């Protein structure tokens, strides 16, 4: 189903589903980021990313309330000015309302910086060294009780308050690993609510969840199973979730074929909704004068052939192994020296967490070592850009010959979809099998095992030496695949399933 056909159908579906219901979205970060400018005046800036774009797009058709944590002083000031109630977001043509939940600095730190990150994030990306980490000590227990539980309950209470005016059972869409307990708290107060929870990151099997305490695992699985629909990125995640609930949820009847869980007469549907990119918006952005300026700025760093990667600077992205594979390539094929450049666009991430700071140092050390080993006055193999500059990254994605996306594990990895959408050079995608995007794009990418340095090197070499005909065929097929399953279809599928459930409840 092409996305251009989905947009009017999405409008119709929203009108059918939401004409007498409240739609409430809840997530840790809201769609608007409020900052205080130099004059002390409050300014709202729309959040980045396809999820914000897709979900807030519904507010063109209906009123939507978005409940989120206040992330900084600007958000807290906006909440205070609204007297802790919802207020209209400054997006012309949209009926989007925001309600910020304000937690104390200590509580939010425990919730986010001790429990959510790094504990849950590292666990779900299978990144713990289990012989040494994690260590569930008194500090983590306190973060669970007085951070994670507290913020989840506070978000849930705000959602419950906003849902009280709905004529029909309210529709609630909860997002990600920050809010695993919220559905359970909401269900206690609004038994007839229609609740969907979508998790954006991978879901490992129960053997990895056993690194947490059993009471934590039971609470997390039980909270999610208070939803009507649990959405995950891939079929692999769906299977792992079903298996985890079978292990940790007492009395759960798990149907692997039907992808449902029955707990005390409550049915939970578990479905894969692979997230995608906003193709129309990407095409609009790459036509902007600013992007053309960035193309001109970075072109001098490109070689006869150029490898590009775009990542947050964090361990799960496997950046060091990507550079090590490039090192092997230059050593094995010395004729490529001076001809192939590697441009890395790395966004600093979670710099307050020591594991991230340490990994950033390893990345920088790897770059310096390779540049010292092979570089000269006229050529440096790797050029890194350490900044959060999405427009510049898009400019690079338009120009790559090879795009390396080799995460250790990833829920989806939208760079793997953004790149083929905007690239103009018949670029080849080298893609980790552990990225969720590989389920969709495997056939026309070059799949690699993320820890296989030799295999990754060989895939890069194949990409660099591929015939123009094969490059063109693969690039066109990747572009078509992403166009046909863009962010609009991702949202349409979810709302269609929610609508079917709502109609079923009315019978």
N, C-alpha and C positions, 0 to 999 in steps of 0.2 A: 504494500500500500504506500504510494509515494506521499511524502510529507505535504506537498501542496494540496493534496486532497484531504489531508487530515485537519488542516486549520479550520475550514468551515464546519467540519464534523465535530471538532473539538468545541467550537462555539455552541453548536446545537446541543451537544452532550452536557456542557456546563449549564445551559439554561434549563434542560430537563432535570438535571440532578440537583442543582443548587437553588432553584427558584424559591423553595420554601425551607431551605436548610442554611445553617451556618457552616461555612467551610473555615476551619481553623488549622493552620499549619504551625508546627512547633519544631524548633531546632535550636542548637546552641547559639549559632550566629544568625543574626537577622538579615533581612534584605537591604537594609540601609545602615550605613556606618556613620555615626554622628561625631564630628570633630569640632573643637573650638579653634577658630582662626586667631590670627595675631591680635585682632581687636577684641577677642573674647566673645565673639558672636558664634552662635551655633550654626553649623552647616552640615547638611545631610548629603552623603555620597552613596549612590547605588552600589550594592555589592557586585563583585565580579563572579563570573562562572555561569555555566549553562543551567544549573539547577535553579538559581535565583531568577534567571531570565524566563525559564519555562514555567515555574510555579507562579511567579508574579504576573505572568501573561494572562492567567485566568482572571485576574482582577480587572481586565478590560471588559469582562462580561458580567461579573458579579462582585459583591462585597466579599473580601477576604480579610481575615484577621491573622496576623503572623505573630506568634509568641516566641520570644527569644531572650537569651541572657544579655544583660547590659555588659558590653565588652570593655568599655573604657569610660573616662570622665564625661565625654560627649554624650554617650548613650544614657548615662545616669542623669545628666542634666536634662536631656530630652524627656526622660521618664518623670522626673520631678516637675517639670513644667506642665506635663499632662496630668499631674496629680495621680500618678501611678495607674492611670487608665490607658485605654488604647487611643491612638491618635492617627490622623491620616498621613500617609507617607507622601513626600513631595515628588510624586511621579505623575506628570500630566496625563490625563486620559485613563488613569487607573484608580479603582476604588480599593486601594490596599491600605489596611490599617495595621499599626504596629503596637504591640504591648511588650514593654521590656520588663523582665524580672531582675530585680537588683538583689544581689547577694553581697555579703561582706567580703572584703578582699581575702581574708583568711579562708572563709568557706569556699570561695570560688577557686582559690589556689589548690586546696585539697581536692576538690572535684576535678579540676582540669589538669593541673600540673603534677599531681601525685597519682590519681586513679585513672582518669581518661588517657592522659598522656604522661608518662609513657606506658603504664601498665596494660590497659586494654588494647591500645594501638599496637604495641609490640607483640602482645599475645596473638592478636588476630592476623598479624602479618608473619607469625611463626618465627619471630626474630629473637626470642630469648635463648640464651645459652643455658639450657635447663640444668646443667650440673652446677651452675653458679647463680643464676637468676631465673625468675624473680624471687625475692624474699618477702614473704607476707609477714611483716613484723607489725609492731604496735602502731607505727606511723601509717602504714597502709590500711590497717584496720580502722584507725581513726579517720582516714580520708574516705573510706567506704561509708562509715556511719554518719560522719559529720560534714562530709563534702558531697559525695556522689548521691547518697540517698536524699540529703537535704535539698540539693538543687533540683533533682528529679521531682521531688514532691512539690517544690515551689513552682516549677514549670507546670506541673499537673494542676495545681490549684488555680493558676492563672487561666489555663485552658478551661477548666470546669466553670469558672466565673464567666468567661466569655461565651460558653456554650449554653448558658442558662436561658437565653432569649429565643432559642430555636423553636419553631413550630413543630417540626418533625425531629426525629433523632439526629443530632448533629453529626457532621462528617469531620473526622479528625485525621490529619496526616502528620505523623511524627517521623523525625529523621535522625538516623545515625546512632553511633555507639554511645553518644553522650546521654541518650534518653531511653535506655533499655528498661527502666523501671516505671516510666511515666504511665504507660498504658494500664498497668495494674492498678495504680492509684486512681486513675480516671474511671476505670471500670467499676470500682467500688462505689463511686458517687453517681455515675451515669450508666446504669446497666445496659441501656438500649443504644448507646452511642455506637456509631460505625467507625471503627478505628483501623487505620492502616499504618504500619510501621515499615519504613524502607531503610535498609542498612547499606551504606555506600562502600564499605570496606569488606575484605574477604571474611568468610566464616570458616574457620578450621574445624577439623573433626574433634570428637569428644576427648580424645587422648591429649590434645593440647589444652583444652579447657580445664583439664584436671590439674594444671599448674596453679589454678586459683583454688580457693577453699570451696568445699562442697556447698556451703550455705550461699556463697556468692553466686556460684553457677546456677543453683536452684532458683535464686531470686531473679537473675538475669533471664533465664529461660522462661520462668513463670511469668515475669513481667511482659515479655514479648508475646507469650501465648495468650495474654489477655486481649490482644489485638484480634481482629477478624481476619485480616490479611497481613502476612509477614512477607515483605518484598526483599529480595536479594539480587545480587548482580548476575550470577551465573547458575547453571544447572548444578555444577559442582558444589556451590554454596548451599543450594536448596537441599541436596542430599546430606551434606554435613550438618545442616541445621536440624533436619529431621532426626538424624542419628544422635545428635547432642541432646535433643529433648527426650528421646527414648531413654537415654542414660540418666538424665538428671531430673526429669519431671515425673514425680510419683503418680502412677495411675494413667499416664499418657498412653493413648492408643494411636500409634503412628501407622499411617497408611502410605507406604513409599510410592506405590503406583498412583494413587489418587492425590498424593502430596497434600495430605491433610493430617491434622492432629486433633483428637477428641479428648477433652479433659472436662469431666463433670458436666456433660451435656453441652459443652461449648466447643464448636467447631472452629478450627483455625486453618485457613488456606495458606499454603506456602508456595510462592511463585517467583520465578526469575523475571526481572525487568531490566535487561541490560541498558544502562544509561548511555546516552550519546551526546552529540554536540548540536549546537544551534547552527545549522548549515547556512540558513539565510542571513543570520547576523554575521557569521564569519565572512561570507562573501562581501557583505557591506563594509566590514572593517578593512579588508585587504584592498579595497578601492580608495581608502582615505589618503589624503595628501601626507599625513603624518607617517603612515606606514611606508610610503614611497621614500620619505626622508630617511627612515631607518634602513631601508634597503640600500640606499646610496652610502650610508654610513658604514654598514658591515661588509659590503662587497669586497673591499680591499683585503679582508681576512680570508676570503674564499680562495681555494686552490684550483688546480685543474679538475680535481674531484674533491668533494667536501662531504664529510660526515657531520651530522648535527644531532645533538641531544638537547632536550628541554625538560628539566626536572626541578622539583623541590630538592633542596640540598639535605637529603636525609638517607639513613641507612637502607631503607626498603627499596630505594631506586637503583641500588647496585652500581653506583657510578664508578667506584674504584675498579671493579672487575671489568667494566666496559673499557676503561683506560688500559688495563693490563692486557686485554685482548688486542687493543690497538698497538700496544708495545710489541706483542708477538708478531702482528702483521708487518710492522716496519722492519723487524729483525729478519723475518722469514722471506720477505719480498723487498729487498733493499732498493729495487728500482722505483718503488713507490715513495721513497724519501724525497722530500722536496716537491712532490706532486699532490699528495693527499693531505688535506688539512682537516682538523677535528675542532669544531666549534661547540662549546658547551655553555648553554644558558641555564644557570643554576640560581634558583630563588632561595635565599636564606630562609630557614624554617626552624621554628621552635628553638631559638638560640639560647633560651634559658635552661634547656634540658641538656645535661652534660653529655649524654650519648650522642646528641646531635652536634654539639661543639667538637667533640672528639672526631666524629666522622668527617666534619668539614675540614679539619686539619689533615686527615688522611687523604682526602680528595686533593687538597692543595699540594700536599707532598708528592702525590702521584704525578700531578701535572708537572711540577718542577723537575722531578726525576726524569720523565720522558723528554721534556724540552732540553734538559741538560745533556741527555744521552744522544739525541739525534739532531738537535737544533744547531743553527749557526747564525751568523749575522744577517743572513738573507731569508731565513725560514725557521719558524717555530711550529712544531707539529700541532700543539694544542693551544687554543685561545679560549679562555674562560671569561664569562660575563657574570659577575656576582651581583645581581640586582633583580628586583621584581618589576619587570618591564614587559608586559604582555604584548604590546604592539611590536616591540623589537623582536621578541621571540617569534611572533607570527611572520615577520619579515624574513627571518631565517628559515622558517618552515616552508616558505614559498620557494626557496632556492636550494634546498639540499639535494644531493645525489643519493645519499644514504641517510635514513633516519634510524638511529639506534634507540630502541625502547626495550631495556633488558632488566626490569625489576625482579627482585627476589620473589616477590608476590605483590599483586595489586588487585584491588577490587575490580577496576576496569582499565584505567589509564587512558584518559581522553586525548593525550598528546598523540597516541597511536591513531586516533580518528581525525584530530585536527590537521595533522600533517598531510595525509593523503587528500583531504578536502581542499586545502589551499595551495598545495605544491604545483609548480609550473614547469618542473624539470624532469617529469617522469621518474621521480625519486623512488627508491626501493626501501621498503620497510623491513627492518630486522627486528623481530618481535619475540619477547620472552613468552614461552608457553605458560608461565605462571601469571601472566596478566589476563584479566578477565576478557579483554578485547580479543584475545587469541581465539576464543570460541567462535567469533564472527569472522575474523579477518585471516585466519590461518591459511586458507587456500591460496591467497594471493600475496601473503607476506613470506618472509623467510623465518620460520620458527626456530628458536634456539632454547636450550636449557640454560637457565640463568647462571649456574655455577660452572658451566662448561666453557672454559677459556678458549680451548682449541676450536670447539664447535662455533663459538661466537666469532672468532677470528676468521674461520673458513666461510661463515655466512657473510661477513663484511667483504671478504675478498670476492666471493661470488657476486655480491651486489655491485661491487666496483667494476667487475669485468663482464657483467651481463650485457647481452646484445641489446641494441636500441629497440628492436621489435618486442622482445620479452619484457623489457622495462615498461614500454608503453602499454602493453596488454595488462600487466599487473597493476600499474598505476590507475588505469581506467576502471578496472574491476573494483579496486579498493574504493575509489571515489564513488562509484555507483552504489556499492554496498552501504557506505555511510549515509549517502543521500537518501536512500530508501528506508533507513532506520534512524532518523534523526531524533533530536530531543522532543519534538512534538509527538512523535509516535510513542516514545517512552511514556510521556504523560498521558496520552490518549489511552494506552493499554491499561494503565492503572485506574484511571477514572472509569473506563468501561467496566472493569471488574467490580469497582466500588458501586457503580450504578446498578449492575446486575444484582448485587447483594442487597441494595436498598429496595429494589423492586420486589425481591424475594421476601423481604421483611414486611412489605405492605400487603402481601397476599394473605 
